Amino acid sequence: MSHTTLATVLFLLFVIGTLAITFWASRQNKTAADYYAGGRAFSAAQNGLAIGGDYMSAASFLGIAGLIALYGYDGFLYSIGFLVAWLVALLLVAELMRNSGKYTMADVLAFRMSPRPVRTAAGVSTIVVSIFYLLAQMVGAGALVGLLLGITSDSGKALTIVGVGILMIVYVVVGGMKGTTWVQIVKAVLLMGGATLVTLLVLGKYGFNVSGLLGEAAAQSGKGAAFLEPNLRYATEAQGIWGKFDLISLGLALVLGTAGLPHILIRFYTVPTAKDARKSVLWGIGIIGTFYLLTLVLGFGAAAMVGSEAIRAENAAGNTAAPQLALAIGEAIFGDVGGTILLAIIAAVAFATILAVVAGLTLASSSSFAHDLYAHVFKRGNVTEKQEILVARVSAFVIGAVAIGLGILAQAQNVAFLVALAFAIAASGNLPAILYSLFWKRFNTAGAVASIYGGLVSALVLVIFSPVVSGRPTSLIKDMDFHWFPMENPGLFSIPIGFLCGYIATRMSKEYNESKYAEMEVRSLTGVGAEKASTH
C-alpha cells in the first residue's frame, strides 16, 4: 500500500471518528450555553488538552518545523514566543475573563459600557483575526496534500482547501463547542503521540546525542555554523535597521497575541469555575511547552536527514519538512514500508490538526457574529436562543467560504508566518481593550471602540502595504509592488497605536460608570455573580 493510500485511509478513519463525535455532541446541544460553551461541563484537564489542540495548529507542527529546517536558530524563535505568550494569558486574562464573561470576548468589554458600539467593534475584530488564522491552516492543508498525493498544480491544492473548509463547517454547524472541544482533545492526543514518536526515532538514530544532530543539521543545511546562530532569517545585515525592528515586532506580536486570540479566549468559558480556567491554562502550558521542545528536534532532524534543498524543492516555504522527515526516518530505520507508514501517520495527524483548529476558529468567529452582532447589535437583545444559534450556523458557512477563498490565494506563504500576522492583529486590536477594561477604572466606551479599531486598522493597513502583500516573489500579489512599509510584521507600531488610541479616546470622553466598574472588579477577582451571569 502506498503512503498516499495509507494516509488517506488513516485520515478518513479520523474524519469518520470525529464526525461521529460531532453528531453525538449535536444531540447534547439544547441551549445557547451548550452550543457556545459546551455547557460549561469540561474539566480543567479536558479543557487544557482542548487548549493545546486549539493552539498547536498547522503553524506549530508544519510551519515552525519548516522554519527551523530552513533557518535553524531563527526558526525556533516562534516556538519560544508562542510558549511565553501563555504566561501573559495565565497571569492577566484567563481567570478574569472566565469570571466576567459569558460566551465571547465582547461580553467582557461590553459589561460596563454602551454595548452596541463595543460589541460591533469586538465582533469585527474577532472575525478579522479568525480569518487570518484560518488562512494559515488552509495553506497547510494544501501543502500537505501536494506532498501526499503528488499534486503540484495550484488547482489540485485549491480543491483540497475547499474539502477541508467543508469539513470544518460541518464540525461547527453540527457539533458546536461540545463537538469541537472533543475533536480538539482527540487531535491533541494524536499530535503529541505522533510528534513524540518521530522525535524519539530521530534522537535514537543519533544516539540521543543532540550535539551530533545539530552538527549534522548544520552540515546538510548548506549554511554551515551560521545555521546554529542568529540572524540567518531575521535582523540580517542585508535587512539593516528595519530587519532588527522587524524581529522585535515579531517577538511582541507572538508574546502579546495569545491573550487577544478570540478562539483561545472562548475556551475559558467551557469550564465550570475560574479555578478550573486557571488549571486548564496550566495543563495547556505543560502540553504546549513539551510540544515546542519536540519541534526543535523535528526541525533540525529534517535539516539533517532531508536537507534544506530537498525541503525547498517540495515546498518553498518549508511547510512539508515534518512529513518529509517522517518518511526519511521511517525508511532509514524500518525500510520503505516503515517510511510509508510513518509518513501516512504524520500526514493524517497533520490533517487532524488542521481540521481541529479551523473548527475552533470558525466557531469563535461565527459565535461572535451571532451573539454580539446579530443578537445584541442588530436585534438589540430581542432574539430567542434558537434564532441566535441558527444565525451562528449560517455565519459559519459564510466565514468558511471567505477562509477557503483567501487560503487559495495565499498558498506560497509559510503558515507560521501567517499566524504571526494574526497574532499581531489580535495584540493590536483586542489586547489593549481587554486589559484596559479589566484593569483601568476610567476606561469607557469611546476608549474601547478606539483601541479596537485603532489597533485593528493600523495593523491591517501596515500589512496591506508591506512586502507580505506585494513587492516580493513570495508576496500574495506577485506581479505588483505597492508596498511602502518595510517590515513584515506590524506589531511594533500597531500594538502601541491600539493602546494609545484607547487612552486618548478615554481621556477625551466624560463617560465613567464607577458603580459598574466596581461590580465588574468584584466579579472578575472573586467570581461572585459569575455563575448567575453564566446561566441566565
C-alpha angles and dihedrals in degrees: 000000000000121000087247093058094041094048090048091051093048092047092049089051089053092048093048091048094048093044088054089052090047094052090045089052091049089065089057093053103099101138139031089257088058093049098042102031106018090249089293085269103126121110123233091256093049092047090046090055090047090050088053089047091050094046103039093075134162085279091062099042103034105017101046094041087051094048092049090047091052103033106021114202095018092056091059090062088082092057092050093047095047091050099045088051089071091066089061090049092047098046101037111023121018103073096033093050092049092052097043105040141058115198111338143027090257091063088069096042094047095046097098101016142068098293105210101060092039094048091047092053093044092047093051091047093048092052094047094049092045093051092051089051091046089054091064094051092050092051089050091052092052093049093049095051091046089058096043101044098030091244111161100165120097090226091058092051089046090058089053091052089052091051093051090048092053092050093050091051090054092051093052100038094047106029105032117190095327094055093040092051093052090048089053092049092052091046093049091054092048093046094049090047094049095044092046092050094052091043093053092047092051093047090046091054089056093044091254086290104141091185090057091050092050092047092052091046091053091048094050095043094072089230099087118200091350087072090071095046134074126265101047092117106003130051092003121170090250091056092053122190093339090060090058091049089048091055092051089047092053092049092050092049094049096046097043100032100074093064089057100045109117096209090054095044094055090056089072090065095060095074125077099235143023089246088060090049090055092046092048090056089052089051089048093050091052093050095042094044092053091048094052090052087055091053088061090062092040093053098044090039090056091049091050100043104028102026129225094263094054090048092050091047090058097040123000093211093051096243093138098053096106096050090044089052090050090055093046097047092043092053092044094054107025104020129241095319092050091050091050093050095046093047090050092050094048093044091050090049090050090051089050088051093053094047094049094049096045089050091054093047094047090049092051094050097041091047090051092050093049100038100035108026104027103032101035106023106032098029098028092225095307096123136103124237090247092055091047093052091047090055090048089055094047092048089052087064093051096045090046091053092051091049091050092052095048092043090058090053095048101052095123095059127097108249095223089054092051090051090051087060090053089051091051092052092046092049092047101046109021106031098057091051093046095049094043091048094051100040112022117078095196095053114120146171096284091051093049094050093044095048093050097044094037093053095038097048095043091050093048094046092049091048093049092052095042130094087263091077104030144001103052137073089247095047122117090245106041103180098051136062119199099137120129100160106087099204130081096213119050098197098105090063105023097050094056089043089056092051093043094050090051092049097047095044091049092051092048093052122074095207113120126155104192097176093050091051090050090052092049092047092053092045095046094048101038106022091233108153093008095109091050090051090048097054103041 
